[in-house]
Amino acid sequence: MTHTASSPAERTPDHDGPPAPKNPSPGGGRRRIHPAWFVAAVAFVTIIGAAAFRSLPGLLFDPLGAEFGWSRGTVGLAVSVNLALYGLTAPFAAALMDRFGIRRVVAVALAVIGVGSGATVWMTEPWQLVVGWGLMAGLGAGTMALAFAATVVNRWFTERRGLVTGILTAAAASGQLVFLPLLSWIVEHHAWRPAAVTVSLAAFAVVPFVWLLLRDHPADVGVAPYGSTTFVPKPPPVPGAARRAVAALLSAGRTGPFWLLAGSFAICGASTNGLIQTHFVPAAHDHGMPITTAASLLALVGIFDVIGTIASGWLTDRYEARRLLAVYYALRGLSLLLLPMLMAPSVRPPMLFFIVFYGLDWVATVPPTIALCREHYGQDSAIVFGWVLASHQLGAALVAFFGGVARDVFGSYDVVWYASGALCAMATLMVLVIRRVSPASGPAGVPAARP
């Protein structure tokens, strides 16, 4: 376990350390709600607030094209930069949280998202869209990426990790559910600038919530992690965040499972954030569907995403992660191959079936992917997952850009749907060949246990 202290029997704090745990066992003595669940709840609400900006890019293609004459490839470039930085920032963010604490890092990240989104209301040139929406919002959101969820789970839980990972992952979908219909209505009735301001205010509104309620470590409140009877002293700040993130990459990069996880997760990002989240609304609009209707369908994806991701977390606690991933990717690829036949001016039952099915599968891949990182890379698993997430977002960034270019060149998105379906078939094969770690060999990320 990544939380086990070097001296697990220590129950008496140092002279300057935290108080001894009052109730280290979640089920011992007087039953009460373990503080870990309050931290998970704060993290859930925080990710929802940060997810507001994730709802807007797919709604901007037509309004920005109408006002400034920018092509879909131009707007797609800004979205691509955003998605790439969202991923590349994640491993460094995990290390920064070890150095400065979760609360400080998350509060700053939310503020950066708010500034980046709010600044776009004054833009007149494409580079300003890239800086505000691509660079600033991408850096802030990358710090709030799933590496944040992995860090919270690793520190606060030794049991129910898959379930909690699924819940926190579903928070991003909940944010989309909350904000997408609202933002699409604002864009349609009041143009895109009020929508950008709404996103900015949502991010700023969460900052005091994080600062006042989020806690960095179970030792801060004198308890053991949920599911453990061993009190874990709070570790000292870990200096050299950038060096540690790079070192974790170099170490993991010498192992085969890392590249298989990174490659399959890149395809995951290409087929979700880069493809459906960015291009579904404009693609449906190409077939005569109103933007508000298409955005509502994407929000419906968010509803079933919550169900699917939490269910995936529950399944990850009980079944082999590799096989779950293979099933998820195979079914996703099949659905994408069928999507071009479902596009129509109005919503028909086959399209609703696709939305429900795709929603259940959307980020169901996250809990088993985090579980495999934990299985193979031990105490560095959150940082390694940050790098795997970086590949996810690079895949998303490529499809966000080239998907728009393909639409400009071919006049439709059909070739993008078919190519993404084929990539998902490749991801299915990749996850099936990831080797299992036996208890005797230990995580691949622990140098002493490497063959």
Solvent accessible surface area in square Angstrom, and as a share of the most:
residue,aa,sasa,rsa
1,M,159,0.71
2,T,40,0.23
3,H,19,0.08
4,T,85,0.49
5,A,19,0.14
6,S,119,0.77
7,S,47,0.30
8,P,63,0.40
9,A,91,0.70
10,E,87,0.39
11,R,113,0.41
12,T,114,0.66
13,P,49,0.31
14,D,104,0.54
15,H,186,0.83
16,D,113,0.59
17,G,35,0.34
18,P,31,0.19
19,P,78,0.49
20,A,44,0.34
21,P,14,0.09
22,K,172,0.73
23,N,27,0.14
24,P,20,0.13
25,S,29,0.19
26,P,32,0.20
27,G,43,0.41
28,G,28,0.27
29,G,80,0.77
30,R,189,0.69
31,R,190,0.70
32,R,91,0.33
33,I,111,0.56
34,H,9,0.04
35,P,21,0.13
36,A,0,0.00
37,W,75,0.26
38,F,119,0.50
39,V,6,0.04
40,A,8,0.06
41,A,52,0.41
42,V,13,0.08
43,A,0,0.00
44,F,47,0.20
45,V,65,0.38
46,T,0,0.00
47,I,10,0.05
48,I,32,0.16
49,G,5,0.05
50,A,7,0.05
51,A,3,0.03
52,A,0,0.00
53,F,4,0.02
54,R,22,0.08
55,S,6,0.04
56,L,1,0.00
57,P,10,0.07
58,G,7,0.07
59,L,3,0.02
60,L,7,0.03
61,F,5,0.02
62,D,42,0.22
63,P,27,0.17
64,L,0,0.00
65,G,22,0.21
66,A,93,0.72
67,E,82,0.37
68,F,51,0.21
69,G,63,0.60
70,W,29,0.10
71,S,54,0.35
72,R,32,0.12
73,G,8,0.08
74,T,41,0.24
75,V,1,0.01
76,G,0,0.00
77,L,80,0.40
78,A,0,0.00
79,V,5,0.03
80,S,14,0.09
81,V,40,0.23
82,N,3,0.02
83,L,4,0.02
84,A,18,0.14
85,L,35,0.18
86,Y,26,0.10
87,G,0,0.00
88,L,69,0.34
89,T,20,0.12
90,A,0,0.00
91,P,0,0.00
92,F,63,0.26
93,A,1,0.00
94,A,2,0.01
95,A,1,0.01
96,L,63,0.31
97,M,1,0.01
98,D,35,0.18
99,R,85,0.31
100,F,94,0.39
101,G,9,0.09
102,I,0,0.00
103,R,72,0.26
104,R,140,0.51
105,V,15,0.09
106,V,0,0.00
107,A,11,0.08
108,V,97,0.56
109,A,4,0.03
110,L,0,0.00
111,A,34,0.26
112,V,46,0.26
113,I,1,0.00
114,G,1,0.01
115,V,74,0.43
116,G,0,0.00
117,S,0,0.00
118,G,15,0.15
119,A,43,0.33
120,T,4,0.03
121,V,21,0.12
122,W,196,0.69
123,M,5,0.02
124,T,86,0.50
125,E,84,0.37
126,P,46,0.29
127,W,154,0.54
128,Q,52,0.23
129,L,4,0.02
130,V,36,0.20
131,V,59,0.34
132,G,5,0.05
133,W,3,0.01
134,G,0,0.00
135,L,75,0.37
136,M,54,0.24
137,A,0,0.00
138,G,0,0.00
139,L,73,0.36
140,G,2,0.02
141,A,1,0.00
142,G,1,0.01
143,T,17,0.10
144,M,9,0.04
145,A,2,0.01
146,L,21,0.10
147,A,1,0.01
148,F,0,0.00
149,A,0,0.00
150,A,1,0.01
151,T,6,0.04
152,V,0,0.00
153,V,0,0.00
154,N,16,0.08
155,R,38,0.14
156,W,1,0.00
157,F,0,0.00
158,T,23,0.13
159,E,80,0.36
160,R,118,0.43
161,R,16,0.06
162,G,6,0.06
163,L,42,0.21
164,V,1,0.00
165,T,2,0.01
166,G,0,0.00
167,I,48,0.24
168,L,0,0.00
169,T,3,0.01
170,A,0,0.00
171,A,0,0.00
172,A,39,0.30
173,A,5,0.04
174,S,12,0.08
175,G,0,0.00
176,Q,11,0.05
177,L,60,0.30
178,V,85,0.49
179,F,26,0.11
180,L,1,0.01
181,P,51,0.32
182,L,81,0.40
183,L,0,0.00
184,S,0,0.00
185,W,118,0.41
186,I,18,0.09
187,V,13,0.08
188,E,98,0.44
189,H,105,0.47
190,H,100,0.45
191,A,54,0.42
192,W,5,0.02
193,R,78,0.29
194,P,55,0.34
195,A,0,0.00
196,A,1,0.01
197,V,61,0.35
198,T,33,0.19
199,V,1,0.01
200,S,9,0.06
201,L,114,0.57
202,A,15,0.12
203,A,0,0.00
204,F,83,0.35
205,A,70,0.54
206,V,15,0.09
207,V,36,0.20
208,P,73,0.46
209,F,64,0.27
210,V,0,0.00
211,W,114,0.40
212,L,122,0.60
213,L,94,0.47
214,L,1,0.00
215,R,86,0.31
216,D,22,0.12
217,H,12,0.05
218,P,0,0.00
219,A,0,0.00
220,D,59,0.31
221,V,57,0.32
222,G,1,0.01
223,V,4,0.02
224,A,0,0.00
225,P,1,0.01
226,Y,34,0.13
227,G,22,0.21
228,S,20,0.13
229,T,91,0.53
230,T,38,0.22
231,F,6,0.03
232,V,16,0.09
233,P,50,0.32
234,K,89,0.38
235,P,74,0.47
236,P,105,0.66
237,P,83,0.52
238,V,51,0.29
239,P,87,0.55
240,G,25,0.24
241,A,13,0.10
242,A,60,0.46
243,R,170,0.62
244,R,63,0.23
245,A,0,0.00
246,V,62,0.36
247,A,53,0.41
248,A,5,0.04
249,L,47,0.24
250,L,110,0.55
251,S,22,0.14
252,A,1,0.01
253,G,21,0.20
254,R,166,0.60
255,T,14,0.08
256,G,46,0.44
257,P,7,0.05
258,F,6,0.03
259,W,147,0.52
260,L,42,0.21
261,L,0,0.00
262,A,8,0.06
263,G,23,0.23
264,S,3,0.02
265,F,1,0.00
266,A,25,0.19
267,I,15,0.08
268,C,0,0.00
269,G,0,0.00
270,A,6,0.04
271,S,1,0.01
272,T,0,0.00
273,N,16,0.08
274,G,0,0.00
275,L,0,0.00
276,I,2,0.01
277,Q,16,0.07
278,T,3,0.02
279,H,0,0.00
280,F,1,0.00
281,V,3,0.02
282,P,2,0.01
283,A,1,0.01
284,A,0,0.00
285,H,72,0.32
286,D,55,0.29
287,H,71,0.32
288,G,48,0.46
289,M,1,0.00
290,P,69,0.43
291,I,35,0.18
292,T,42,0.25
293,T,46,0.27
294,A,0,0.00
295,A,0,0.00
296,S,50,0.32
297,L,10,0.05
298,L,5,0.03
299,A,4,0.03
300,L,48,0.24
301,V,1,0.01
302,G,0,0.00
303,I,67,0.34
304,F,48,0.20
305,D,3,0.02
306,V,32,0.18
307,I,94,0.47
308,G,7,0.07
309,T,0,0.00
310,I,55,0.28
311,A,44,0.34
312,S,2,0.02
313,G,0,0.00
314,W,116,0.41
315,L,51,0.25
316,T,18,0.10
317,D,65,0.34
318,R,124,0.45
319,Y,132,0.50
320,E,44,0.20
321,A,11,0.09
322,R,29,0.11
323,R,144,0.52
324,L,23,0.11
325,L,1,0.01
326,A,9,0.07
327,V,82,0.47
328,Y,24,0.09
329,Y,1,0.00
330,A,47,0.37
331,L,72,0.36
332,R,0,0.00
333,G,4,0.04
334,L,103,0.51
335,S,9,0.06
336,L,0,0.00
337,L,74,0.37
338,L,82,0.41
339,L,0,0.00
340,P,20,0.12
341,M,137,0.61
342,L,38,0.19
343,M,18,0.08
344,A,8,0.06
345,P,80,0.50
346,S,64,0.41
347,V,53,0.30
348,R,133,0.49
349,P,104,0.66
350,P,69,0.44
351,M,2,0.01
352,L,73,0.36
353,F,143,0.59
354,F,7,0.03
355,I,1,0.01
356,V,45,0.26
357,F,51,0.21
358,Y,0,0.00
359,G,0,0.00
360,L,70,0.35
361,D,9,0.05
362,W,14,0.05
363,V,16,0.09
364,A,2,0.02
365,T,0,0.00
366,V,1,0.00
367,P,2,0.01
368,P,0,0.00
369,T,2,0.01
370,I,7,0.03
371,A,22,0.17
372,L,4,0.02
373,C,0,0.00
374,R,42,0.16
375,E,66,0.30
376,H,0,0.00
377,Y,2,0.01
378,G,7,0.07
379,Q,135,0.60
380,D,35,0.18
381,S,4,0.03
382,A,15,0.11
383,I,3,0.02
384,V,2,0.01
385,F,1,0.00
386,G,0,0.00
387,W,31,0.11
388,V,0,0.00
389,L,2,0.01
390,A,3,0.03
391,S,19,0.12
392,H,8,0.04
393,Q,1,0.00
394,L,75,0.37
395,G,8,0.07
396,A,0,0.00
397,A,6,0.04
398,L,106,0.53
399,V,22,0.13
400,A,0,0.00
401,F,58,0.24
402,F,113,0.47
403,G,1,0.01
404,G,0,0.00
405,V,50,0.29
406,A,14,0.11
407,R,53,0.19
408,D,73,0.38
409,V,105,0.60
410,F,136,0.57
411,G,47,0.45
412,S,38,0.25
413,Y,6,0.02
414,D,53,0.27
415,V,69,0.40
416,V,15,0.09
417,W,2,0.01
418,Y,101,0.38
419,A,53,0.41
420,S,4,0.02
421,G,2,0.02
422,A,62,0.48
423,L,61,0.30
424,C,0,0.00
425,A,58,0.45
426,M,101,0.45
427,A,0,0.00
428,T,20,0.11
429,L,121,0.60
430,M,39,0.17
431,V,0,0.00
432,L,73,0.36
433,V,100,0.57
434,I,0,0.00
435,R,111,0.40
436,R,163,0.60
437,V,26,0.15
438,S,57,0.37
439,P,140,0.88
440,A,104,0.81
441,S,46,0.30
442,G,21,0.20
443,P,38,0.24
444,A,3,0.03
445,G,13,0.13
446,V,51,0.29
447,P,94,0.59
448,A,102,0.79
449,A,36,0.28
450,R,63,0.23
451,P,164,1.03
